[in-house]
Every structure is written in C-alpha cells, then in structure tokens.
Amino acid sequence: MARDLGVNLAGIEIILNMRDRMQKMQVEMQAFVEYVQKVILNPPPLDQEHIQNALVRLVPPYLIRTRTASK
C-alpha cells in the first residue's frame, strides 16, 4: 500500500482499522436484519395487557381530555 498508493504507515493503520470496523458493522447489520425478519415473520402473540397499554399515535393538534379538572 505504501508503495502502490503512496500511503504512509499511519494511513495504512487507519485503513486497516476501518476495514476491521466495517467487517464488524456488517456482522452487526446482518444480525439486525435477521432479528427484524424474525419479528416480522413470527410476531409474538399479543396479550390483553399489551393491548390495554398500547400507544396510539394522534395527529396534532387534537387534544384528548382524560378527566375534568376539579374546581
């Protein structure tokens, strides 16, 4: 690399470290993709507690009053 590309030793070290980090990131991304595929293809069953505590997205500016203010 030093002769062919004119990169000094510090540059070679950076390139090799980046290559190692990219390989590790590729392994992590593959594991993430496999996890997402597993969850999408085999979603866990929803229990009643899950449904009761679900978050529902509301489009602003709608406000929902949950209880009346005491005077």
CHARMM internal coordinates of N, CA and C (Angstrom, degrees):
IC EDIT
DIST 1 N 1 CA 1.4359
DIST 1 CA 1 C 1.5233
ANGL 1 N 1 CA 1 C 110.68
DIST 1 C 2 N 1.3181
ANGL 1 CA 1 C 2 N 114.52
DIHE 1 N 1 CA 1 C 2 N -42.03
DIST 2 N 2 CA 1.4616
ANGL 1 C 2 N 2 CA 118.22
DIHE 1 CA 1 C 2 N 2 CA -176.95
DIST 2 CA 2 C 1.5258
ANGL 2 N 2 CA 2 C 110.55
DIHE 1 C 2 N 2 CA 2 C -62.16
DIST 2 C 3 N 1.2987
ANGL 2 CA 2 C 3 N 117.27
DIHE 2 N 2 CA 2 C 3 N -42.84
DIST 3 N 3 CA 1.4636
ANGL 2 C 3 N 3 CA 120.00
DIHE 2 CA 2 C 3 N 3 CA -178.90
DIST 3 CA 3 C 1.5255
ANGL 3 N 3 CA 3 C 111.47
DIHE 2 C 3 N 3 CA 3 C -78.64
DIST 3 C 4 N 1.3303
ANGL 3 CA 3 C 4 N 116.28
DIHE 3 N 3 CA 3 C 4 N -47.04
DIST 4 N 4 CA 1.4650
ANGL 3 C 4 N 4 CA 120.20
DIHE 3 CA 3 C 4 N 4 CA -174.47
DIST 4 CA 4 C 1.5203
ANGL 4 N 4 CA 4 C 112.81
DIHE 3 C 4 N 4 CA 4 C -67.98
DIST 4 C 5 N 1.3186
ANGL 4 CA 4 C 5 N 117.38
DIHE 4 N 4 CA 4 C 5 N -42.22
DIST 5 N 5 CA 1.4612
ANGL 4 C 5 N 5 CA 120.61
DIHE 4 CA 4 C 5 N 5 CA -173.97
DIST 5 CA 5 C 1.5212
ANGL 5 N 5 CA 5 C 113.56
DIHE 4 C 5 N 5 CA 5 C -109.03
DIST 5 C 6 N 1.2936
ANGL 5 CA 5 C 6 N 117.31
DIHE 5 N 5 CA 5 C 6 N -6.66
DIST 6 N 6 CA 1.4507
ANGL 5 C 6 N 6 CA 120.09
DIHE 5 CA 5 C 6 N 6 CA 179.88
DIST 6 CA 6 C 1.5172
ANGL 6 N 6 CA 6 C 113.33
DIHE 5 C 6 N 6 CA 6 C 73.82
DIST 6 C 7 N 1.3310
ANGL 6 CA 6 C 7 N 116.74
DIHE 6 N 6 CA 6 C 7 N 28.87
DIST 7 N 7 CA 1.4631
ANGL 6 C 7 N 7 CA 121.48
DIHE 6 CA 6 C 7 N 7 CA -179.36
DIST 7 CA 7 C 1.5190
ANGL 7 N 7 CA 7 C 108.53
DIHE 6 C 7 N 7 CA 7 C -95.15
DIST 7 C 8 N 1.3393
ANGL 7 CA 7 C 8 N 116.61
DIHE 7 N 7 CA 7 C 8 N 135.00
DIST 8 N 8 CA 1.4650
ANGL 7 C 8 N 8 CA 119.18
DIHE 7 CA 7 C 8 N 8 CA 178.85
DIST 8 CA 8 C 1.5335
ANGL 8 N 8 CA 8 C 109.65
DIHE 7 C 8 N 8 CA 8 C -80.14
DIST 8 C 9 N 1.3269
ANGL 8 CA 8 C 9 N 116.72
DIHE 8 N 8 CA 8 C 9 N 176.44
DIST 9 N 9 CA 1.4682
ANGL 8 C 9 N 9 CA 121.22
DIHE 8 CA 8 C 9 N 9 CA -175.39
DIST 9 CA 9 C 1.5230
ANGL 9 N 9 CA 9 C 112.49
DIHE 8 C 9 N 9 CA 9 C -63.10
DIST 9 C 10 N 1.3204
ANGL 9 CA 9 C 10 N 117.84
DIHE 9 N 9 CA 9 C 10 N -36.84
DIST 10 N 10 CA 1.4722
ANGL 9 C 10 N 10 CA 120.50
DIHE 9 CA 9 C 10 N 10 CA 177.81
DIST 10 CA 10 C 1.5241
ANGL 10 N 10 CA 10 C 109.72
DIHE 9 C 10 N 10 CA 10 C -64.41
DIST 10 C 11 N 1.3107
ANGL 10 CA 10 C 11 N 116.92
DIHE 10 N 10 CA 10 C 11 N -40.22
DIST 11 N 11 CA 1.4622
ANGL 10 C 11 N 11 CA 120.81
DIHE 10 CA 10 C 11 N 11 CA 177.82
DIST 11 CA 11 C 1.5221
ANGL 11 N 11 CA 11 C 111.86
DIHE 10 C 11 N 11 CA 11 C -64.85
DIST 11 C 12 N 1.3095
ANGL 11 CA 11 C 12 N 116.46
DIHE 11 N 11 CA 11 C 12 N -39.28
DIST 12 N 12 CA 1.4689
ANGL 11 C 12 N 12 CA 120.78
DIHE 11 CA 11 C 12 N 12 CA 178.33
DIST 12 CA 12 C 1.5247
ANGL 12 N 12 CA 12 C 109.80
DIHE 11 C 12 N 12 CA 12 C -63.71
DIST 12 C 13 N 1.3344
ANGL 12 CA 12 C 13 N 116.57
DIHE 12 N 12 CA 12 C 13 N -41.44
DIST 13 N 13 CA 1.4656
ANGL 12 C 13 N 13 CA 119.92
DIHE 12 CA 12 C 13 N 13 CA 178.33
DIST 13 CA 13 C 1.5314
ANGL 13 N 13 CA 13 C 110.42
DIHE 12 C 13 N 13 CA 13 C -61.55
DIST 13 C 14 N 1.3154
ANGL 13 CA 13 C 14 N 116.59
DIHE 13 N 13 CA 13 C 14 N -44.65
DIST 14 N 14 CA 1.4742
ANGL 13 C 14 N 14 CA 120.23
DIHE 13 CA 13 C 14 N 14 CA 178.96
DIST 14 CA 14 C 1.5237
ANGL 14 N 14 CA 14 C 110.59
DIHE 13 C 14 N 14 CA 14 C -61.89
DIST 14 C 15 N 1.3092
ANGL 14 CA 14 C 15 N 117.61
DIHE 14 N 14 CA 14 C 15 N -43.44
DIST 15 N 15 CA 1.4749
ANGL 14 C 15 N 15 CA 121.21
DIHE 14 CA 14 C 15 N 15 CA -179.98
DIST 15 CA 15 C 1.5217
ANGL 15 N 15 CA 15 C 110.52
DIHE 14 C 15 N 15 CA 15 C -62.40
DIST 15 C 16 N 1.3149
ANGL 15 CA 15 C 16 N 117.55
DIHE 15 N 15 CA 15 C 16 N -44.17
DIST 16 N 16 CA 1.4703
ANGL 15 C 16 N 16 CA 120.31
DIHE 15 CA 15 C 16 N 16 CA -179.36
DIST 16 CA 16 C 1.5309
ANGL 16 N 16 CA 16 C 111.18
DIHE 15 C 16 N 16 CA 16 C -66.71
DIST 16 C 17 N 1.3415
ANGL 16 CA 16 C 17 N 116.77
DIHE 16 N 16 CA 16 C 17 N -40.06
DIST 17 N 17 CA 1.4692
ANGL 16 C 17 N 17 CA 119.73
DIHE 16 CA 16 C 17 N 17 CA 177.18
DIST 17 CA 17 C 1.5262
ANGL 17 N 17 CA 17 C 110.96
DIHE 16 C 17 N 17 CA 17 C -63.72
DIST 17 C 18 N 1.3193
ANGL 17 CA 17 C 18 N 116.21
DIHE 17 N 17 CA 17 C 18 N -41.96
DIST 18 N 18 CA 1.4689
ANGL 17 C 18 N 18 CA 119.75
DIHE 17 CA 17 C 18 N 18 CA 178.71
DIST 18 CA 18 C 1.5211
ANGL 18 N 18 CA 18 C 110.97
DIHE 17 C 18 N 18 CA 18 C -63.44
DIST 18 C 19 N 1.3301
ANGL 18 CA 18 C 19 N 116.44
DIHE 18 N 18 CA 18 C 19 N -39.32
DIST 19 N 19 CA 1.4652
ANGL 18 C 19 N 19 CA 119.81
DIHE 18 CA 18 C 19 N 19 CA 179.53
DIST 19 CA 19 C 1.5274
ANGL 19 N 19 CA 19 C 110.57
DIHE 18 C 19 N 19 CA 19 C -63.55
DIST 19 C 20 N 1.3385
ANGL 19 CA 19 C 20 N 116.52
DIHE 19 N 19 CA 19 C 20 N -41.63
DIST 20 N 20 CA 1.4668
ANGL 19 C 20 N 20 CA 120.17
DIHE 19 CA 19 C 20 N 20 CA 177.29
DIST 20 CA 20 C 1.5262
ANGL 20 N 20 CA 20 C 111.16
DIHE 19 C 20 N 20 CA 20 C -63.31
DIST 20 C 21 N 1.3416
ANGL 20 CA 20 C 21 N 116.11
DIHE 20 N 20 CA 20 C 21 N -43.93
DIST 21 N 21 CA 1.4673
ANGL 20 C 21 N 21 CA 119.74
DIHE 20 CA 20 C 21 N 21 CA 179.35
DIST 21 CA 21 C 1.5213
ANGL 21 N 21 CA 21 C 111.39
DIHE 20 C 21 N 21 CA 21 C -63.60
DIST 21 C 22 N 1.3221
ANGL 21 CA 21 C 22 N 117.12
DIHE 21 N 21 CA 21 C 22 N -38.28
DIST 22 N 22 CA 1.4652
ANGL 21 C 22 N 22 CA 120.46
DIHE 21 CA 21 C 22 N 22 CA 178.95
DIST 22 CA 22 C 1.5333
ANGL 22 N 22 CA 22 C 111.03
DIHE 21 C 22 N 22 CA 22 C -65.82
DIST 22 C 23 N 1.3227
ANGL 22 CA 22 C 23 N 117.28
DIHE 22 N 22 CA 22 C 23 N -38.61
DIST 23 N 23 CA 1.4647
ANGL 22 C 23 N 23 CA 120.58
DIHE 22 CA 22 C 23 N 23 CA 177.29
DIST 23 CA 23 C 1.5250
ANGL 23 N 23 CA 23 C 110.53
DIHE 22 C 23 N 23 CA 23 C -64.37
DIST 23 C 24 N 1.3506
ANGL 23 CA 23 C 24 N 117.04
DIHE 23 N 23 CA 23 C 24 N -42.59
DIST 24 N 24 CA 1.4661
ANGL 23 C 24 N 24 CA 120.18
DIHE 23 CA 23 C 24 N 24 CA 178.34
DIST 24 CA 24 C 1.5247
ANGL 24 N 24 CA 24 C 110.81
DIHE 23 C 24 N 24 CA 24 C -64.58
DIST 24 C 25 N 1.3258
ANGL 24 CA 24 C 25 N 116.87
DIHE 24 N 24 CA 24 C 25 N -40.93
DIST 25 N 25 CA 1.4677
ANGL 24 C 25 N 25 CA 120.56
DIHE 24 CA 24 C 25 N 25 CA 178.12
DIST 25 CA 25 C 1.5235
ANGL 25 N 25 CA 25 C 111.11
DIHE 24 C 25 N 25 CA 25 C -63.67
DIST 25 C 26 N 1.3148
ANGL 25 CA 25 C 26 N 116.56
DIHE 25 N 25 CA 25 C 26 N -37.45
DIST 26 N 26 CA 1.4621
ANGL 25 C 26 N 26 CA 120.12
DIHE 25 CA 25 C 26 N 26 CA 178.59
DIST 26 CA 26 C 1.5226
ANGL 26 N 26 CA 26 C 110.42
DIHE 25 C 26 N 26 CA 26 C -64.02
DIST 26 C 27 N 1.3218
ANGL 26 CA 26 C 27 N 117.82
DIHE 26 N 26 CA 26 C 27 N -40.90
DIST 27 N 27 CA 1.4656
ANGL 26 C 27 N 27 CA 121.59
DIHE 26 CA 26 C 27 N 27 CA 177.28
DIST 27 CA 27 C 1.5255
ANGL 27 N 27 CA 27 C 110.21
DIHE 26 C 27 N 27 CA 27 C -64.01
DIST 27 C 28 N 1.3420
ANGL 27 CA 27 C 28 N 116.77
DIHE 27 N 27 CA 27 C 28 N -43.30
DIST 28 N 28 CA 1.4618
ANGL 27 C 28 N 28 CA 120.72
DIHE 27 CA 27 C 28 N 28 CA 178.77
DIST 28 CA 28 C 1.5251
ANGL 28 N 28 CA 28 C 111.22
DIHE 27 C 28 N 28 CA 28 C -64.06
DIST 28 C 29 N 1.3235
ANGL 28 CA 28 C 29 N 117.33
DIHE 28 N 28 CA 28 C 29 N -41.80
DIST 29 N 29 CA 1.4682
ANGL 28 C 29 N 29 CA 120.68
DIHE 28 CA 28 C 29 N 29 CA 179.23
DIST 29 CA 29 C 1.5221
ANGL 29 N 29 CA 29 C 110.78
DIHE 28 C 29 N 29 CA 29 C -64.49
DIST 29 C 30 N 1.3112
ANGL 29 CA 29 C 30 N 117.62
DIHE 29 N 29 CA 29 C 30 N -40.34
DIST 30 N 30 CA 1.4622
ANGL 29 C 30 N 30 CA 120.63
DIHE 29 CA 29 C 30 N 30 CA 178.35
DIST 30 CA 30 C 1.5227
ANGL 30 N 30 CA 30 C 110.50
DIHE 29 C 30 N 30 CA 30 C -63.04
DIST 30 C 31 N 1.3267
ANGL 30 CA 30 C 31 N 117.25
DIHE 30 N 30 CA 30 C 31 N -41.69
DIST 31 N 31 CA 1.4619
ANGL 30 C 31 N 31 CA 120.89
DIHE 30 CA 30 C 31 N 31 CA 177.47
DIST 31 CA 31 C 1.5212
ANGL 31 N 31 CA 31 C 110.48
DIHE 30 C 31 N 31 CA 31 C -64.08
DIST 31 C 32 N 1.3259
ANGL 31 CA 31 C 32 N 117.55
DIHE 31 N 31 CA 31 C 32 N -39.65
DIST 32 N 32 CA 1.4644
ANGL 31 C 32 N 32 CA 121.60
DIHE 31 CA 31 C 32 N 32 CA 177.91
DIST 32 CA 32 C 1.5230
ANGL 32 N 32 CA 32 C 110.85
DIHE 31 C 32 N 32 CA 32 C -64.32
DIST 32 C 33 N 1.3296
ANGL 32 CA 32 C 33 N 117.43
DIHE 32 N 32 CA 32 C 33 N -44.87
DIST 33 N 33 CA 1.4648
ANGL 32 C 33 N 33 CA 121.34
DIHE 32 CA 32 C 33 N 33 CA 178.82
DIST 33 CA 33 C 1.5236
ANGL 33 N 33 CA 33 C 110.21
DIHE 32 C 33 N 33 CA 33 C -61.33
DIST 33 C 34 N 1.3083
ANGL 33 CA 33 C 34 N 117.26
DIHE 33 N 33 CA 33 C 34 N -42.70
DIST 34 N 34 CA 1.4694
ANGL 33 C 34 N 34 CA 120.44
DIHE 33 CA 33 C 34 N 34 CA 178.82
DIST 34 CA 34 C 1.5217
ANGL 34 N 34 CA 34 C 110.59
DIHE 33 C 34 N 34 CA 34 C -63.79
DIST 34 C 35 N 1.3182
ANGL 34 CA 34 C 35 N 118.15
DIHE 34 N 34 CA 34 C 35 N -40.28
DIST 35 N 35 CA 1.4627
ANGL 34 C 35 N 35 CA 121.56
DIHE 34 CA 34 C 35 N 35 CA 177.97
DIST 35 CA 35 C 1.5275
ANGL 35 N 35 CA 35 C 111.00
DIHE 34 C 35 N 35 CA 35 C -63.37
DIST 35 C 36 N 1.3287
ANGL 35 CA 35 C 36 N 116.66
DIHE 35 N 35 CA 35 C 36 N -46.27
DIST 36 N 36 CA 1.4661
ANGL 35 C 36 N 36 CA 120.33
DIHE 35 CA 35 C 36 N 36 CA -179.56
DIST 36 CA 36 C 1.5276
ANGL 36 N 36 CA 36 C 110.02
DIHE 35 C 36 N 36 CA 36 C -63.16
DIST 36 C 37 N 1.3068
ANGL 36 CA 36 C 37 N 117.80
DIHE 36 N 36 CA 36 C 37 N -43.30
DIST 37 N 37 CA 1.4624
ANGL 36 C 37 N 37 CA 120.69
DIHE 36 CA 36 C 37 N 37 CA 178.14
DIST 37 CA 37 C 1.5193
ANGL 37 N 37 CA 37 C 110.85
DIHE 36 C 37 N 37 CA 37 C -60.62
DIST 37 C 38 N 1.3229
ANGL 37 CA 37 C 38 N 116.62
DIHE 37 N 37 CA 37 C 38 N -41.67
DIST 38 N 38 CA 1.4621
ANGL 37 C 38 N 38 CA 120.99
DIHE 37 CA 37 C 38 N 38 CA 179.52
DIST 38 CA 38 C 1.5247
ANGL 38 N 38 CA 38 C 110.93
DIHE 37 C 38 N 38 CA 38 C -62.58
DIST 38 C 39 N 1.3290
ANGL 38 CA 38 C 39 N 116.87
DIHE 38 N 38 CA 38 C 39 N -44.49
DIST 39 N 39 CA 1.4602
ANGL 38 C 39 N 39 CA 121.21
DIHE 38 CA 38 C 39 N 39 CA -178.42
DIST 39 CA 39 C 1.5241
ANGL 39 N 39 CA 39 C 110.73
DIHE 38 C 39 N 39 CA 39 C -67.58
DIST 39 C 40 N 1.3277
ANGL 39 CA 39 C 40 N 117.67
DIHE 39 N 39 CA 39 C 40 N -39.72
DIST 40 N 40 CA 1.4605
ANGL 39 C 40 N 40 CA 120.83
DIHE 39 CA 39 C 40 N 40 CA -178.68
DIST 40 CA 40 C 1.5231
ANGL 40 N 40 CA 40 C 110.74
DIHE 39 C 40 N 40 CA 40 C -71.62
DIST 40 C 41 N 1.3160
ANGL 40 CA 40 C 41 N 117.49
DIHE 40 N 40 CA 40 C 41 N -42.91
DIST 41 N 41 CA 1.4637
ANGL 40 C 41 N 41 CA 120.57
DIHE 40 CA 40 C 41 N 41 CA -177.23
DIST 41 CA 41 C 1.5273
ANGL 41 N 41 CA 41 C 112.40
DIHE 40 C 41 N 41 CA 41 C -77.34
DIST 41 C 42 N 1.3165
ANGL 41 CA 41 C 42 N 117.62
DIHE 41 N 41 CA 41 C 42 N -29.24
DIST 42 N 42 CA 1.4652
ANGL 41 C 42 N 42 CA 122.47
DIHE 41 CA 41 C 42 N 42 CA -179.03
DIST 42 CA 42 C 1.5221
ANGL 42 N 42 CA 42 C 109.70
DIHE 41 C 42 N 42 CA 42 C -132.66
DIST 42 C 43 N 1.3288
ANGL 42 CA 42 C 43 N 117.67
DIHE 42 N 42 CA 42 C 43 N 69.57
DIST 43 N 43 CA 1.4685
ANGL 42 C 43 N 43 CA 118.28
DIHE 42 CA 42 C 43 N 43 CA -178.09
DIST 43 CA 43 C 1.5257
ANGL 43 N 43 CA 43 C 111.08
DIHE 42 C 43 N 43 CA 43 C -65.73
DIST 43 C 44 N 1.3223
ANGL 43 CA 43 C 44 N 117.04
DIHE 43 N 43 CA 43 C 44 N 145.79
DIST 44 N 44 CA 1.4648
ANGL 43 C 44 N 44 CA 119.29
DIHE 43 CA 43 C 44 N 44 CA 178.65
DIST 44 CA 44 C 1.5326
ANGL 44 N 44 CA 44 C 109.51
DIHE 43 C 44 N 44 CA 44 C -68.18
DIST 44 C 45 N 1.3224
ANGL 44 CA 44 C 45 N 116.77
DIHE 44 N 44 CA 44 C 45 N 148.31
DIST 45 N 45 CA 1.4649
ANGL 44 C 45 N 45 CA 119.01
DIHE 44 CA 44 C 45 N 45 CA 179.74
DIST 45 CA 45 C 1.5301
ANGL 45 N 45 CA 45 C 110.29
DIHE 44 C 45 N 45 CA 45 C -66.28
DIST 45 C 46 N 1.3281
ANGL 45 CA 45 C 46 N 115.44
DIHE 45 N 45 CA 45 C 46 N 143.25
DIST 46 N 46 CA 1.4635
ANGL 45 C 46 N 46 CA 120.21
DIHE 45 CA 45 C 46 N 46 CA 178.75
DIST 46 CA 46 C 1.5168
ANGL 46 N 46 CA 46 C 109.44
DIHE 45 C 46 N 46 CA 46 C -89.47
DIST 46 C 47 N 1.2991
ANGL 46 CA 46 C 47 N 116.22
DIHE 46 N 46 CA 46 C 47 N 129.83
DIST 47 N 47 CA 1.4513
ANGL 46 C 47 N 47 CA 119.56
DIHE 46 CA 46 C 47 N 47 CA 175.51
DIST 47 CA 47 C 1.5347
ANGL 47 N 47 CA 47 C 108.80
DIHE 46 C 47 N 47 CA 47 C -96.48
DIST 47 C 48 N 1.3036
ANGL 47 CA 47 C 48 N 116.53
DIHE 47 N 47 CA 47 C 48 N 169.00
DIST 48 N 48 CA 1.4610
ANGL 47 C 48 N 48 CA 121.24
DIHE 47 CA 47 C 48 N 48 CA -175.42
DIST 48 CA 48 C 1.5267
ANGL 48 N 48 CA 48 C 111.80
DIHE 47 C 48 N 48 CA 48 C -61.64
DIST 48 C 49 N 1.3295
ANGL 48 CA 48 C 49 N 117.94
DIHE 48 N 48 CA 48 C 49 N -38.41
DIST 49 N 49 CA 1.4630
ANGL 48 C 49 N 49 CA 120.91
DIHE 48 CA 48 C 49 N 49 CA 179.12
DIST 49 CA 49 C 1.5230
ANGL 49 N 49 CA 49 C 110.77
DIHE 48 C 49 N 49 CA 49 C -62.47
DIST 49 C 50 N 1.3210
ANGL 49 CA 49 C 50 N 116.21
DIHE 49 N 49 CA 49 C 50 N -40.07
DIST 50 N 50 CA 1.4590
ANGL 49 C 50 N 50 CA 121.39
DIHE 49 CA 49 C 50 N 50 CA 177.86
DIST 50 CA 50 C 1.5239
ANGL 50 N 50 CA 50 C 110.32
DIHE 49 C 50 N 50 CA 50 C -59.40
DIST 50 C 51 N 1.2998
ANGL 50 CA 50 C 51 N 116.56
DIHE 50 N 50 CA 50 C 51 N -44.19
DIST 51 N 51 CA 1.4608
ANGL 50 C 51 N 51 CA 121.34
DIHE 50 CA 50 C 51 N 51 CA -177.79
DIST 51 CA 51 C 1.5269
ANGL 51 N 51 CA 51 C 110.14
DIHE 50 C 51 N 51 CA 51 C -67.77
DIST 51 C 52 N 1.3096
ANGL 51 CA 51 C 52 N 118.45
DIHE 51 N 51 CA 51 C 52 N -41.00
DIST 52 N 52 CA 1.4555
ANGL 51 C 52 N 52 CA 121.82
DIHE 51 CA 51 C 52 N 52 CA -178.17
DIST 52 CA 52 C 1.5232
ANGL 52 N 52 CA 52 C 111.69
DIHE 51 C 52 N 52 CA 52 C -67.61
DIST 52 C 53 N 1.3102
ANGL 52 CA 52 C 53 N 118.12
DIHE 52 N 52 CA 52 C 53 N -28.86
DIST 53 N 53 CA 1.4588
ANGL 52 C 53 N 53 CA 121.83
DIHE 52 CA 52 C 53 N 53 CA -178.00
DIST 53 CA 53 C 1.5270
ANGL 53 N 53 CA 53 C 112.21
DIHE 52 C 53 N 53 CA 53 C -102.80
DIST 53 C 54 N 1.3233
ANGL 53 CA 53 C 54 N 117.27
DIHE 53 N 53 CA 53 C 54 N 18.94
DIST 54 N 54 CA 1.4553
ANGL 53 C 54 N 54 CA 120.65
DIHE 53 CA 53 C 54 N 54 CA -177.58
DIST 54 CA 54 C 1.5248
ANGL 54 N 54 CA 54 C 110.93
DIHE 53 C 54 N 54 CA 54 C -70.62
DIST 54 C 55 N 1.3238
ANGL 54 CA 54 C 55 N 115.34
DIHE 54 N 54 CA 54 C 55 N 146.94
DIST 55 N 55 CA 1.4528
ANGL 54 C 55 N 55 CA 121.03
DIHE 54 CA 54 C 55 N 55 CA 174.82
DIST 55 CA 55 C 1.5240
ANGL 55 N 55 CA 55 C 108.20
DIHE 54 C 55 N 55 CA 55 C -93.43
DIST 55 C 56 N 1.3160
ANGL 55 CA 55 C 56 N 115.55
DIHE 55 N 55 CA 55 C 56 N 135.52
DIST 56 N 56 CA 1.4522
ANGL 55 C 56 N 56 CA 120.49
DIHE 55 CA 55 C 56 N 56 CA -179.36
DIST 56 CA 56 C 1.5156
ANGL 56 N 56 CA 56 C 107.78
DIHE 55 C 56 N 56 CA 56 C -121.57
DIST 56 C 57 N 1.3165
ANGL 56 CA 56 C 57 N 116.37
DIHE 56 N 56 CA 56 C 57 N 128.52
DIST 57 N 57 CA 1.4589
ANGL 56 C 57 N 57 CA 120.79
DIHE 56 CA 56 C 57 N 57 CA -178.86
DIST 57 CA 57 C 1.5178
ANGL 57 N 57 CA 57 C 109.52
DIHE 56 C 57 N 57 CA 57 C -78.78
DIST 57 C 58 N 1.3208
ANGL 57 CA 57 C 58 N 116.25
DIHE 57 N 57 CA 57 C 58 N 130.64
DIST 58 N 58 CA 1.4529
ANGL 57 C 58 N 58 CA 122.87
DIHE 57 CA 57 C 58 N 58 CA 175.57
DIST 58 CA 58 C 1.5141
ANGL 58 N 58 CA 58 C 108.29
DIHE 57 C 58 N 58 CA 58 C -115.17
DIST 58 C 59 N 1.3059
ANGL 58 CA 58 C 59 N 115.36
DIHE 58 N 58 CA 58 C 59 N 139.91
DIST 59 N 59 CA 1.4505
ANGL 58 C 59 N 59 CA 119.94
DIHE 58 CA 58 C 59 N 59 CA 179.02
DIST 59 CA 59 C 1.5261
ANGL 59 N 59 CA 59 C 108.78
DIHE 58 C 59 N 59 CA 59 C -80.18
DIST 59 C 60 N 1.3257
ANGL 59 CA 59 C 60 N 118.71
DIHE 59 N 59 CA 59 C 60 N 125.02
DIST 60 N 60 CA 1.4622
ANGL 59 C 60 N 60 CA 120.50
DIHE 59 CA 59 C 60 N 60 CA 177.35
DIST 60 CA 60 C 1.5269
ANGL 60 N 60 CA 60 C 109.35
DIHE 59 C 60 N 60 CA 60 C -61.63
DIST 60 C 61 N 1.2575
ANGL 60 CA 60 C 61 N 122.47
DIHE 60 N 60 CA 60 C 61 N 152.75
DIST 61 N 61 CA 1.4505
ANGL 60 C 61 N 61 CA 130.78
DIHE 60 CA 60 C 61 N 61 CA 11.21
DIST 61 CA 61 C 1.5209
ANGL 61 N 61 CA 61 C 113.60
DIHE 60 C 61 N 61 CA 61 C -101.84
DIST 61 C 62 N 1.3008
ANGL 61 CA 61 C 62 N 118.61
DIHE 61 N 61 CA 61 C 62 N 26.84
DIST 62 N 62 CA 1.4544
ANGL 61 C 62 N 62 CA 120.31
DIHE 61 CA 61 C 62 N 62 CA -178.51
DIST 62 CA 62 C 1.5247
ANGL 62 N 62 CA 62 C 110.98
DIHE 61 C 62 N 62 CA 62 C -68.93
DIST 62 C 63 N 1.3033
ANGL 62 CA 62 C 63 N 115.88
DIHE 62 N 62 CA 62 C 63 N 132.36
DIST 63 N 63 CA 1.4530
ANGL 62 C 63 N 63 CA 121.69
DIHE 62 CA 62 C 63 N 63 CA 177.06
DIST 63 CA 63 C 1.5169
ANGL 63 N 63 CA 63 C 108.12
DIHE 62 C 63 N 63 CA 63 C -115.06
DIST 63 C 64 N 1.2841
ANGL 63 CA 63 C 64 N 116.09
DIHE 63 N 63 CA 63 C 64 N 143.50
DIST 64 N 64 CA 1.4608
ANGL 63 C 64 N 64 CA 120.91
DIHE 63 CA 63 C 64 N 64 CA 179.14
DIST 64 CA 64 C 1.5116
ANGL 64 N 64 CA 64 C 108.06
DIHE 63 C 64 N 64 CA 64 C -119.77
DIST 64 C 65 N 1.3159
ANGL 64 CA 64 C 65 N 116.30
DIHE 64 N 64 CA 64 C 65 N 124.75
DIST 65 N 65 CA 1.4563
ANGL 64 C 65 N 65 CA 120.91
DIHE 64 CA 64 C 65 N 65 CA 178.91
DIST 65 CA 65 C 1.5213
ANGL 65 N 65 CA 65 C 106.85
DIHE 64 C 65 N 65 CA 65 C -85.68
DIST 65 C 66 N 1.3140
ANGL 65 CA 65 C 66 N 116.53
DIHE 65 N 65 CA 65 C 66 N 125.06
DIST 66 N 66 CA 1.4561
ANGL 65 C 66 N 66 CA 120.25
DIHE 65 CA 65 C 66 N 66 CA -177.76
DIST 66 CA 66 C 1.5218
ANGL 66 N 66 CA 66 C 111.10
DIHE 65 C 66 N 66 CA 66 C -94.15
DIST 66 C 67 N 1.3446
ANGL 66 CA 66 C 67 N 117.16
DIHE 66 N 66 CA 66 C 67 N -29.32
DIST 67 N 67 CA 1.4656
ANGL 66 C 67 N 67 CA 120.26
DIHE 66 CA 66 C 67 N 67 CA 176.10
DIST 67 CA 67 C 1.5253
ANGL 67 N 67 CA 67 C 107.59
DIHE 66 C 67 N 67 CA 67 C -156.78
DIST 67 C 68 N 1.2781
ANGL 67 CA 67 C 68 N 116.18
DIHE 67 N 67 CA 67 C 68 N 156.52
DIST 68 N 68 CA 1.4644
ANGL 67 C 68 N 68 CA 119.92
DIHE 67 CA 67 C 68 N 68 CA -179.66
DIST 68 CA 68 C 1.5091
ANGL 68 N 68 CA 68 C 110.26
DIHE 67 C 68 N 68 CA 68 C -79.46
DIST 68 C 69 N 1.2953
ANGL 68 CA 68 C 69 N 115.48
DIHE 68 N 68 CA 68 C 69 N 145.78
DIST 69 N 69 CA 1.4643
ANGL 68 C 69 N 69 CA 120.23
DIHE 68 CA 68 C 69 N 69 CA 178.92
DIST 69 CA 69 C 1.5132
ANGL 69 N 69 CA 69 C 109.48
DIHE 68 C 69 N 69 CA 69 C -73.39
DIST 69 C 70 N 1.3193
ANGL 69 CA 69 C 70 N 116.93
DIHE 69 N 69 CA 69 C 70 N 138.45
DIST 70 N 70 CA 1.4665
ANGL 69 C 70 N 70 CA 119.76
DIHE 69 CA 69 C 70 N 70 CA 178.54
DIST 70 CA 70 C 1.5172
ANGL 70 N 70 CA 70 C 108.83
DIHE 69 C 70 N 70 CA 70 C -84.54
DIST 70 C 71 N 1.3285
ANGL 70 CA 70 C 71 N 114.93
DIHE 70 N 70 CA 70 C 71 N 141.08
DIST 71 N 71 CA 1.4696
ANGL 70 C 71 N 71 CA 120.52
DIHE 70 CA 70 C 71 N 71 CA -177.98
DIST 71 CA 71 C 1.4885
ANGL 71 N 71 CA 71 C 111.64
DIHE 70 C 71 N 71 CA 71 C -107.33
END
COOR INIT
IC SEED 1 N 1 CA 1 C
IC BUILD
